[in-house]
Each structure stands twice: as C-alpha cells, then as structure tokens.
Amino acid sequence: MLVLIWFLVCIIFYLVQKTLGNSGHALEVFALLTAFVLFVIDRLSKKVKK
C-alpha cells in the first residue's frame, strides 16, 4: 500500500511540475492534489475492509 501511495505522489509531482513549471502555485497545487488522493485512498481502503 505504501508503494502505491509513493508512486501516486511521484506521478502527481511530475504532472504538476510539468504543467505549472516554476510557477509560485505549483507547490500549493501539488499539496492539494496529494491530500485529495490520500483522502480517496483512505476512503477506498476503509470501504474494502468492511
């Protein structure tokens, strides 16, 4: 599970960096997208366990 999270974070970082480049908002967008993906993974893992 941790490897899945690591790959997703790396992919999100790459996409944000590629899209926004050296924009001042790249880090904010990366943090927001990462938080959203981790939230979704948490919800899905809890749903599977039930």
Secondary structure by P-SEA (a helix, b strand, c coil): caaaaaaaaaaaaaaaaaacccccaaaaaaaaaaaaaaaaaaaaaaaaac
